[in-house]
Amino acid sequence: MLQALQGRQTTIELRNELSVWGTVESVDAYMNMDLRNVTVVSPGGKEEAYTSFFVQGRQVRYVHIPDDIDMVAALKLQATRVEQESEENVSAAVLRTRQLREKIRQKKQERLLQQGSKAAQGRE
């Protein structure tokens, strides 16, 4: 959902009472965020500027969503992405399973061939 904020300016309130205002560069699934051109405001009102700033997701208390962002559309887009990734993951898992089964089949076949050649040598 917060991926909808990429490229947008917003305020993030942190659990340690700091407020971070800046442009969201990236957001991951754990709500970790990279921001650019950031102003950090302490509880006492002191402001500090940074060109880049990283926020750990577990430190986020609240993210201000700009009014012009359509959250319903953002949620639908995110759901579509998750569904596509899930389908890709399932396809990859099926492929891995098929590959493993083929390896097992080949190993069994090799063992049978080795056992057959040992038995033939023993009869000689």
Backbone as a printed PyTorch tensor [residue, N CA C, xyz], in Angstrom:
tensor([[[  0.8190,  -1.1880,   0.0000],
         [  0.0000,   0.0000,   0.0000],
         [  0.8650,   1.2550,   0.0000]],

        [[  1.9200,   1.2610,   0.8070],
         [  2.7660,   2.4520,   0.8840],
         [  3.5940,   2.6610,  -0.3770]],

        [[  3.6490,   1.6430,  -1.2570],
         [  4.3550,   1.8180,  -2.5190],
         [  3.7050,   2.9270,  -3.3450]],

        [[  2.4390,   3.2320,  -3.0740],
         [  1.7470,   4.3150,  -3.7730],
         [  2.3730,   5.6670,  -3.4580]],

        [[  3.1700,   5.7350,  -2.4040],
         [  3.8060,   6.9970,  -2.0140],
         [  5.1330,   7.2460,  -2.7240]],

        [[  5.6260,   6.2680,  -3.4760],
         [  6.9230,   6.4440,  -4.1270],
         [  6.8900,   7.6610,  -5.0470]],

        [[  7.9030,   8.5070,  -4.8730],
         [  7.9930,   9.7350,  -5.6450],
         [  7.1810,  10.8820,  -5.0720]],

        [[  6.5120,  10.6560,  -3.9720],
         [  5.6510,  11.6650,  -3.3610],
         [  6.2500,  12.1790,  -2.0640]],

        [[  5.8810,  13.3990,  -1.6950],
         [  6.3110,  13.9630,  -0.4160],
         [  5.2530,  13.6440,   0.6370]],

        [[  5.7400,  13.2510,   1.8120],
         [  4.8210,  12.9200,   2.8920],
         [  5.5190,  13.0860,   4.2340]],

        [[  4.7460,  13.0090,   5.2840],
         [  5.2720,  13.0550,   6.6460],
         [  5.0990,  11.6850,   7.2820]],

        [[  6.1520,  11.2490,   7.9650],
         [  6.1270,   9.9720,   8.6720],
         [  6.4070,  10.2620,  10.1360]],

        [[  5.5100,   9.8260,  11.0050],
         [  5.7230,   9.9810,  12.4420],
         [  6.3560,   8.7000,  12.9600]],

        [[  7.4330,   8.8660,  13.7250],
         [  8.1570,   7.7130,  14.2440],
         [  7.8020,   7.4550,  15.7050]],

        [[  8.0810,   6.2530,  16.1390],
         [  7.7760,   5.8580,  17.5180],
         [  8.5890,   6.6500,  18.5410]],

        [[  9.7310,   7.1960,  18.1340],
         [ 10.5640,   7.9700,  19.0590],
         [ 10.1980,   9.4530,  19.0650]],

        [[  8.9940,   9.7710,  18.5550],
         [  8.4240,  11.1230,  18.5650],
         [  8.9870,  12.0440,  17.4870]],

        [[  9.8910,  11.5790,  16.6480],
         [ 10.3880,  12.3980,  15.5430],
         [  9.3710,  12.3880,  14.4100]],

        [[  9.3390,  13.5010,  13.6520],
         [  8.5550,  13.5630,  12.4230],
         [  9.5320,  13.7090,  11.2700]],

        [[  9.3200,  12.9250,  10.2340],
         [ 10.2010,  12.9310,   9.0730],
         [  9.3690,  13.3580,   7.8740]],

        [[  9.8010,  14.4250,   7.1980],
         [  9.1000,  14.9010,   6.0120],
         [ 10.0670,  14.8480,   4.8510]],

        [[  9.6550,  14.1940,   3.7580],
         [ 10.5260,  14.1170,   2.5990],
         [  9.8690,  13.3670,   1.4580]],

        [[ 10.6620,  13.1470,   0.4110],
         [ 10.1900,  12.4460,  -0.7790],
         [ 10.5030,  10.9620,  -0.6420]],

        [[  9.4940,  10.1320,  -0.7650],
         [  9.6600,   8.6820,  -0.6340],
         [ 10.2920,   8.1420,  -1.9140]],

        [[ 11.4670,   7.5440,  -1.7650],
         [ 12.1660,   6.9490,  -2.9080],
         [ 11.7650,   5.4930,  -3.0930]],

        [[ 11.7170,   4.7440,  -1.9950],
         [ 11.3440,   3.3310,  -2.0970],
         [ 10.7450,   2.8570,  -0.7820]],

        [[  9.9100,   1.8270,  -0.9020],
         [  9.2680,   1.1990,   0.2550],
         [  9.2910,  -0.3020,   0.0080]],

        [[  9.6630,  -1.0760,   1.0300],
         [  9.6340,  -2.5280,   0.8600],
         [  8.4580,  -3.1290,   1.6260]],

        [[  8.3600,  -4.4390,   1.5940],
         [  7.2270,  -5.1370,   2.2110],
         [  7.1920,  -4.9880,   3.7290]],

        [[  8.3110,  -4.5870,   4.3300],
         [  8.3770,  -4.4120,   5.7870],
         [  8.1940,  -2.9550,   6.2040]],

        [[  7.7860,  -2.1150,   5.2750],
         [  7.5890,  -0.6790,   5.4840],
         [  8.8980,   0.0700,   5.7090]],

        [[ 10.0360,  -0.5460,   5.3920],
         [ 11.2950,   0.1890,   5.4090],
         [ 11.2340,   1.1850,   4.2630]],

        [[ 11.6750,   2.4170,   4.5220],
         [ 11.5580,   3.4590,   3.5060],
         [ 12.8620,   4.2190,   3.3330]],

        [[ 13.1830,   4.5000,   2.0800],
         [ 14.2690,   5.4090,   1.7350],
         [ 13.6230,   6.7100,   1.3170]],

        [[ 14.1110,   7.8150,   1.8860],
         [ 13.5740,   9.1260,   1.5440],
         [ 14.7030,  10.0420,   1.0950]],

        [[ 14.3710,  11.0600,   0.3230],
         [ 15.3250,  12.0570,  -0.1480],
         [ 14.8300,  13.4440,   0.2600]],

        [[ 15.7890,  14.3800,   0.3570],
         [ 15.4800,  15.7780,   0.7040],
         [ 14.5660,  15.8390,   1.9280]],

        [[ 15.1090,  15.3680,   3.0370],
         [ 14.3300,  15.1400,   4.2510],
         [ 14.5480,  16.2400,   5.2830]],

        [[ 13.4690,  16.5700,   5.9770],
         [ 13.5370,  17.4150,   7.1600],
         [ 13.0320,  16.5780,   8.3290]],

        [[ 13.8640,  16.4660,   9.3670],
         [ 13.4920,  15.7220,  10.5720],
         [ 13.2010,  16.7390,  11.6630]],

        [[ 12.0310,  16.6180,  12.2710],
         [ 11.6180,  17.5480,  13.3230],
         [ 11.5450,  16.7810,  14.6380]],

        [[ 12.2870,  17.2800,  15.6380],
         [ 12.2870,  16.6460,  16.9580],
         [ 11.0520,  17.0960,  17.7390]],

        [[ 10.7360,  16.4240,  18.8470],
         [  9.5750,  16.8280,  19.6530],
         [  9.6670,  18.2800,  20.1290]],

        [[ 10.8800,  18.7770,  20.3100],
         [ 11.0620,  20.1600,  20.7390],
         [ 10.9530,  21.1700,  19.6100]],

        [[ 10.7860,  20.7020,  18.3740],
         [ 10.6300,  21.5990,  17.2360],
         [ 11.9120,  21.8650,  16.4640]],

        [[ 13.0310,  21.2950,  16.9020],
         [ 14.2980,  21.4940,  16.2030],
         [ 14.2620,  20.7430,  14.8720]],

        [[ 14.6690,  21.4330,  13.7940],
         [ 14.6620,  20.8310,  12.4630],
         [ 16.0740,  20.5550,  11.9870]],

        [[ 16.2450,  19.4040,  11.3450],
         [ 17.5180,  19.0430,  10.7240],
         [ 17.2300,  18.5560,   9.3160]],

        [[ 18.0910,  18.9550,   8.3680],
         [ 17.8970,  18.5750,   6.9670],
         [ 18.8950,  17.4910,   6.5690]],

        [[ 18.4320,  16.5460,   5.7580],
         [ 19.2650,  15.4600,   5.2410],
         [ 18.9580,  15.2760,   3.7580]],

        [[ 19.9860,  14.9170,   2.9900],
         [ 19.7420,  14.6420,   1.5700],
         [ 19.1070,  13.2680,   1.3900]],

        [[ 19.4610,  12.3190,   2.2580],
         [ 18.8280,  10.9980,   2.2160],
         [ 18.6170,  10.5170,   3.6460]],

        [[ 17.6120,   9.6670,   3.8150],
         [ 17.2460,   9.2200,   5.1550],
         [ 16.5710,   7.8610,   5.0280]],

        [[ 16.9230,   6.9300,   5.9200],
         [ 16.3230,   5.5960,   5.9280],
         [ 15.4830,   5.4400,   7.1830]],

        [[ 14.2740,   4.9340,   7.0180],
         [ 13.3740,   4.6880,   8.1470],
         [ 13.0920,   3.1890,   8.2060]],

        [[ 13.3770,   2.5890,   9.3610],
         [ 13.0220,   1.1820,   9.5580],
         [ 11.5190,   1.0810,   9.7780]],

        [[ 10.9140,   0.1120,   9.1390],
         [  9.4700,  -0.0560,   9.2450],
         [  8.9790,  -0.2050,  10.6710]],

        [[  9.7530,  -0.8780,  11.4970],
         [  9.3020,  -1.0950,  12.8810],
         [  9.3200,   0.1900,  13.7080]],

        [[  9.9470,   1.2470,  13.1940],
         [  9.9760,   2.5250,  13.9060],
         [  8.8240,   3.4490,  13.5100]],

        [[  8.0520,   3.0450,  12.5030],
         [  6.9660,   3.8920,  11.9960],
         [  5.7480,   3.7950,  12.9080]],

        [[  5.2690,   4.9550,  13.3220],
         [  4.0180,   5.0090,  14.0790],
         [  2.8600,   5.3260,  13.1400]],

        [[  3.0740,   6.2920,  12.2330],
         [  1.9830,   6.7540,  11.3790],
         [  2.5620,   7.3490,  10.1070]],

        [[  1.9150,   7.0780,   8.9890],
         [  2.3090,   7.6670,   7.7090],
         [  1.1480,   8.5180,   7.2230]],

        [[  1.4160,   9.7810,   6.9520],
         [  0.3960,  10.6840,   6.4240],
         [  0.2470,  10.4170,   4.9280]],

        [[ -0.9380,  10.0550,   4.5090],
         [ -1.2170,   9.8030,   3.1000],
         [ -1.7610,  11.0980,   2.5000]],

        [[ -1.1080,  11.6230,   1.4500],
         [ -1.6180,  12.8460,   0.8200],
         [ -3.0590,  12.6570,   0.3350]],

        [[ -3.8500,  13.7290,   0.4230],
         [ -5.2710,  13.6650,   0.0720],
         [ -5.5190,  13.2710,  -1.3770]],

        [[ -4.5860,  13.6150,  -2.2620],
         [ -4.8220,  13.3550,  -3.6830],
         [ -4.4890,  11.9230,  -4.1090]],

        [[ -4.0480,  11.0820,  -3.1850],
         [ -3.7760,   9.6840,  -3.5230],
         [ -5.0550,   8.8790,  -3.3520]],

        [[ -5.4240,   8.1540,  -4.4000],
         [ -6.6120,   7.3000,  -4.3730],
         [ -6.2140,   5.9750,  -3.7350]],

        [[ -6.5100,   5.8220,  -2.4610],
         [ -6.0910,   4.6330,  -1.7250],
         [ -6.8090,   3.3720,  -2.2060]],

        [[ -8.0270,   3.4980,  -2.6670],
         [ -8.7390,   2.3260,  -3.1820],
         [ -8.0040,   1.7910,  -4.4070]],

        [[ -7.6250,   2.6910,  -5.3080],
         [ -6.8820,   2.2740,  -6.5060],
         [ -5.5210,   1.7080,  -6.1180]],

        [[ -4.8660,   2.3220,  -5.1330],
         [ -3.5580,   1.8370,  -4.6820],
         [ -3.6710,   0.4370,  -4.0880]],

        [[ -4.7230,   0.1980,  -3.3160],
         [ -4.9350,  -1.1280,  -2.7260],
         [ -5.2350,  -2.1740,  -3.8010]],

        [[ -6.0370,  -1.7950,  -4.8010],
         [ -6.3330,  -2.7260,  -5.8950],
         [ -5.0650,  -3.0710,  -6.6680]],

        [[ -4.2400,  -2.0550,  -6.9330],
         [ -2.9880,  -2.2800,  -7.6470],
         [ -2.0750,  -3.2020,  -6.8470]],

        [[ -1.9830,  -2.9610,  -5.5510],
         [ -1.1440,  -3.7980,  -4.6930],
         [ -1.6670,  -5.2340,  -4.6620]],

        [[ -2.9800,  -5.4010,  -4.5890],
         [ -3.5670,  -6.7460,  -4.5830],
         [ -3.2580,  -7.4680,  -5.8890]],

        [[ -3.3120,  -6.7490,  -7.0030],
         [ -2.9810,  -7.3360,  -8.3040],
         [ -1.5280,  -7.7690,  -8.3350]],

        [[ -0.6310,  -6.9210,  -7.8240],
         [  0.7950,  -7.2610,  -7.7850],
         [  1.0400,  -8.5080,  -6.9320]],

        [[  0.4170,  -8.5530,  -5.7760],
         [  0.5910,  -9.6980,  -4.8750],
         [  0.0810, -10.9690,  -5.5470]],

        [[ -1.0520, -10.8640,  -6.2200],
         [ -1.6250, -12.0250,  -6.9060],
         [ -0.6900, -12.5120,  -8.0140]],

        [[ -0.1280, -11.5730,  -8.7890],
         [  0.7950, -11.9490,  -9.8620],
         [  2.0500, -12.5990,  -9.2920]],

        [[  2.5880, -12.0160,  -8.2170],
         [  3.7790, -12.5890,  -7.5870],
         [  3.4770, -13.9790,  -7.0450]],

        [[  2.2880, -14.1530,  -6.4900],
         [  1.8970, -15.4520,  -5.9540],
         [  1.8290, -16.4880,  -7.0720]],

        [[  1.2370, -16.1050,  -8.2040],
         [  1.1600, -17.0170,  -9.3480],
         [  2.5550, -17.3730,  -9.8520]],

        [[  3.4440, -16.3720,  -9.8950],
         [  4.8170, -16.6240, -10.3380],
         [  5.5240, -17.5640,  -9.3650]],

        [[  5.3020, -17.3530,  -8.0680],
         [  5.9210, -18.2200,  -7.0590],
         [  5.4130, -19.6510,  -7.1720]],

        [[  4.1150, -19.8120,  -7.4230],
         [  3.5450, -21.1510,  -7.5750],
         [  4.1370, -21.8200,  -8.8100]],

        [[  4.2310, -21.0770,  -9.9090],
         [  4.8090, -21.6370, -11.1350],
         [  6.2510, -22.0630, -10.9080]],

        [[  7.0080, -21.2420, -10.2040],
         [  8.4070, -21.5750,  -9.9150],
         [  8.4900, -22.8070,  -9.0190]],

        [[  7.5970, -22.9140,  -8.0530],
         [  7.5990, -24.0750,  -7.1530],
         [  7.2510, -25.3510,  -7.9140]],

        [[  6.2970, -25.2630,  -8.8240],
         [  5.9290, -26.4290,  -9.6350],
         [  7.1140, -26.8550, -10.4930]],

        [[  7.7970, -25.8890, -11.0880],
         [  8.9640, -26.2000, -11.9160],
         [ 10.0570, -26.8690, -11.0820]],

        [[ 10.3330, -26.3260,  -9.8910],
         [ 11.3500, -26.9240,  -9.0150],
         [ 10.9690, -28.3520,  -8.6270]],

        [[  9.6960, -28.5680,  -8.3350],
         [  9.2310, -29.9110,  -7.9740],
         [  9.4330, -30.8800,  -9.1340]],

        [[  9.0990, -30.4510, -10.3310],
         [  9.2920, -31.3080, -11.5050],
         [ 10.7670, -31.6290, -11.7170]],

        [[ 11.6180, -30.6130, -11.5370],
         [ 13.0560, -30.8300, -11.7070],
         [ 13.5840, -31.8140, -10.6660]],

        [[ 13.1410, -31.6770,  -9.4240],
         [ 13.5750, -32.6000,  -8.3710],
         [ 13.1050, -34.0240,  -8.6470]],

        [[ 11.8690, -34.1640,  -9.0860],
         [ 11.3520, -35.4960,  -9.4150],
         [ 12.1690, -36.1300, -10.5390]],

        [[ 12.5300, -35.3360, -11.5310],
         [ 13.3340, -35.8460, -12.6420],
         [ 14.7130, -36.2820, -12.1530]],

        [[ 15.3280, -35.5010, -11.2720],
         [ 16.6320, -35.8830, -10.7120],
         [ 16.5310, -37.1920,  -9.9370]],

        [[ 15.4820, -37.3310,  -9.1400],
         [ 15.2790, -38.5570,  -8.3550],
         [ 15.1060, -39.7490,  -9.2930]],

        [[ 14.3050, -39.5640, -10.3430],
         [ 14.0900, -40.6350, -11.3120],
         [ 15.4030, -41.0420, -11.9780]],

        [[ 16.2260, -40.0510, -12.3480],
         [ 17.5140, -40.3400, -12.9830],
         [ 18.4450, -41.0860, -12.0300]],

        [[ 18.4740, -40.6610, -10.7780],
         [ 19.3340, -41.3310,  -9.7820],
         [ 18.9060, -42.7860,  -9.5860]],

        [[ 17.5980, -43.0190,  -9.5010],
         [ 17.0980, -44.3860,  -9.3550],
         [ 17.5060, -45.2340, -10.5560]],

        [[ 17.3720, -44.6470, -11.7320],
         [ 17.7240, -45.3640, -12.9520],
         [ 19.2210, -45.6940, -12.9720]],

        [[ 20.0520, -44.7420, -12.5440],
         [ 21.5020, -44.9760, -12.4840],
         [ 21.8220, -46.1000, -11.5020]],

        [[ 21.1620, -46.0880, -10.3320],
         [ 21.3910, -47.1360,  -9.3370],
         [ 20.9960, -48.5120,  -9.8720]],

        [[ 19.8680, -48.5760, -10.5490],
         [ 19.4250, -49.8490, -11.1190],
         [ 20.4120, -50.3570, -12.1660]],

        [[ 20.9320, -49.4420, -12.9880],
         [ 21.9180, -49.8310, -13.9980],
         [ 23.1970, -50.3380, -13.3380]],

        [[ 23.6260, -49.6440, -12.2700],
         [ 24.8360, -50.0670, -11.5580],
         [ 24.6290, -51.4360, -10.9090]],

        [[ 23.4790, -51.6350, -10.3030],
         [ 23.1840, -52.9270,  -9.6740],
         [ 23.1210, -54.0350, -10.7170]],

        [[ 22.5480, -53.7310, -11.8700],
         [ 22.4610, -54.7130, -12.9470],
         [ 23.8260, -55.0960, -13.4770]],

        [[ 24.7300, -54.1180, -13.6190],
         [ 26.0710, -54.4350, -14.1350],
         [ 26.8810, -55.2020, -13.0930]],

        [[ 26.6890, -54.9210, -11.8070],
         [ 27.3850, -55.6690, -10.7480],
         [ 26.8940, -57.1160, -10.7170]],

        [[ 25.5950, -57.3030, -10.8910],
         [ 25.0280, -58.6550, -10.8930],
         [ 25.5490, -59.4470, -12.0880]],

        [[ 25.6570, -58.7780, -13.2340],
         [ 26.1630, -59.4560, -14.4360],
         [ 27.6280, -59.8330, -14.2550]],

        [[ 28.4070, -58.9880, -13.5940],
         [ 29.8260, -59.2820, -13.3510],
         [ 29.9660, -60.4460, -12.3710]],

        [[ 29.0660, -60.5420, -11.4270],
         [ 29.1160, -61.6080, -10.4290],
         [ 28.8130, -62.9670, -11.0410]],

        [[ 28.0460, -63.0090, -12.1060],
         [ 27.6850, -64.2650, -12.7660],
         [ 28.8150, -64.7760, -13.6500]],

        [[ 29.7110, -63.9130, -13.9940],
         [ 30.8020, -64.3150, -14.8960],
         [ 31.8540, -65.0960, -14.2140]]])
